[in-house]
């Protein structure tokens, strides 16, 4: 049975994914940064309002690389514990060494903090030195799932490596394909990889509700989106992407 996970940044996004028939969400903040840890309030409200869909919480303290200081690991441990305490079904984590290997001591601490919740090793995997060696390390750590684009810009380009990882995993760990998946390419990615799980965003741009608008200030950096435009999870797009596989 193919599993579809939607990357969302809000309660509304989670409910859109649930409405569209997705199996699971990865709940994040700051998708423009590639995803950061959401607030505890967002986690609590999402779990309160979601009825069927499983909610996995991303724990990532900042953008950039996945090499974390002792203080950052301490913060991540606390965030994992907080998410699990309020009922998160799973945790999405990853930590690397400067040499491009899994930071095993950090991962052991994070896994202990997860206290049995389902764990996904996120796309830090796409930055590792040796994906096959890393896959074995994740199996040894007891991690049930890894998310990857096949170390390429998107899952379609990385499909050959994803397929090899699926074969090497041999059911010991789920290999979830993600990165640039949409309604136009998912059927090809499924055919090329034979992965059992797929991760995508299905975002659309929408005009914000502000009536009074000041076009001069910018609250973000140079690469910021317009202040009065929103990026939202689209249940219609989710349905189209899932339908491209299940139809």
N, C-alpha and C positions, 0 to 999 in steps of 0.2 A: 504494500500500500504506500503510495507516494505521499510524503508529508510536505506541506507548504508553510513556511515561516515568513511572516511579514515584519520588516523593520519599521517600527512606529515611534513617535515621540510624544504621544498624548493619549488620554482616555478616549478621545474621539477616534483617533487612529486605530486603537484596539477594537473599539466597537465596530468600526468600518470593516476591519479584517474579519471579525466574528460574523458579521452580516454576510460577507462575501464567501464564507465557507472555508476560510483558512484554518489551519490546525493549531497554530502557535504564533505568538508575537515575540520579537525581541524588543523590549521597551528601553528606549534610549532618551537622551537629550542631545541637543546640538548636532543634528545630523550633518550640518555643513562642515563640522569638524571630523566627520566620520563616525560620530556617536560618542557620547560621554555618559557618565552615570546620571540617571534621572533623579529628581528630588524624591525624598521619602514620601512627601504628600502625593506626588504623581503616582508613585508605586501603590500606595494605599488605596487611592481612589480608583485606579485601574482595576485592582483586584476586587474591589467592592462592587464595581459595575459590570465586570466581565462575567458572563454566566457559564459559557462552555469552553471558551478558548483558553489555552495554557499561556501563562505569562512568564517569560524568561527575562531577567533584568541584566542589562549590560553594566559591568563595573569597570570603568576606565576613567582615571582621574583627570586626564588632560589629553589634548591632541598631540600629534607628533609620534615619536618612536614608542616602543614598548619596553624600554629599558628603564626600570623604576628604582628610585632611591629607597632606602629603608623607610623614610617617612611616608613616601607614596604607598609602599606596600602596607604599612600600618593603617593608612587611611582606607585602602582597598579592603583590608580584612574587616574593618569596622563597617564599611558599606555592604559587604557581602552578608555579614551577620544581621545588619538592619533589614536588608531585603528579605532574607529568609525568615526573620522573626515576624514580619508582617504578612507572610504567606506566599512569597514568590515561589513559583513552581520550579524555577531553574535559574541558574546564574551563568552569565557569559563573561569569560575572563581570558587573560593571556599575558604572559610576561616572558621576556627574552633577556639573554646576556648580550654584552657588546659584540661577542663573536658570532651571534646569530643562532644560538642554541636556546632551548627551553631553559628558563631560570627555574630549575627544579625546586630549590628551597622556597622560593616565593610561591610557586604553584602549590607546594605541599601545604603551606600556611593557608592559602586561599581555599583549597579543597577542604581542609579541616573546618574552616569557617562556614563553608557551604552546608556542612552537617547532613550530608546525604541527599541534598537537592540535586537535580539533574544539572550537569555542567557541560557547557560548550566551550571549547577552545576557539577563540575568534580568529579573525584574519591576521593576527600577528603571525599565524602559520605561513602566510604568504611572504614573510620577510625572513624566514629561517634559511640557514645555510644548506641543509640537507633535508628535504621534505620526507624522505622515506625513513631516515633515522629518527626524525622528529615524530613521525607517525607511531613508531615503535615505543618511543618514550611516553607518548600520550596513552597508548594502550597499557603500558606498565604502570602509569599513574592511576589507571582506572577511569579515565575520562571517557564518557560515552559518545562524544560527538565532536567533530572538528569542522569549522566553516572555512572554505577556501575558494578562491577564484582560479586555482591552479597556478598560482604565482604569476599570473598575467593581469593585464588591465581589466579584463572581464572574464566571466566564466566560459564564454564561447571560445575565446582565444586560448584559455587554459584547459579546455576540455580534454586534450590528450593526457595531461598530467592527472587531472581529476579521475579519469578512467583508470589510470594505473594505480592511483591511490585506493580507489574502490576495490580493485582486484587484490592489492596487497593487504587491505584491511580485512577482507574475507569475513565480514560480519562481526569482527571483534570490536570495531568502532564505526559509527556512522560517519560517512563523508558527506557533508552538506555543501552543495554547489551554491555559490553566491557571487554577485558582482555583475552589474549591468544586465541582469535578466529582465526581459520584458515579453510582451505578448507576441512579438515578432520572432524571437529567437529561442524561446524556451523549448519548443518541440525538438529543435536541433540539438540543444544542450542535453536534453533527456536522452535522445537517441545516441549521442556521442559518449556520454559518461556512464549511463546506467546507475546514477546515484539514486538513492531512495528519498533524499530530502533536498529542498530548494528554498533559497532565501532571497527575497527581493523587497523593494520598497513600494512600487506602484504609486508614485507621487504625482500630483498635478499642481500647477500654480493656480492660486485663487486670489481674487482681490479681497483685501481686508475690509472691515466694516467702518473704518474711520470716515467721518463726514468732513471734519476739519483736518486739513493736511498741510503740513509745512514741508515743502520739498527740499529744503536746504540742508538740515542736519543729517548726518549718518551716524548710527549707533555702533556699527561694526567697522571692520577694516576695509581696505581697498576692494576686496572681492565680495563685499556685502551685496545682498539682494536689495531691491527697492524696499523702503521702509513700509509701504502700504500694500505689499504683496506677501501672500502666505504660501507655504508649501504644505499640502495636505495629502493624507492617504486617501486614495480613491477606491471605494468598493467596486466601482464599475471596472477599473483597470485590473484589480485583483481577480475579479470574476473572469475577465478576458484571458488573463495569464493562466489561471487554473484551467479554464475551459480549453485552452490550446493543448493541454496535456490529457485531460479527462474526456474530451469529446471524441 
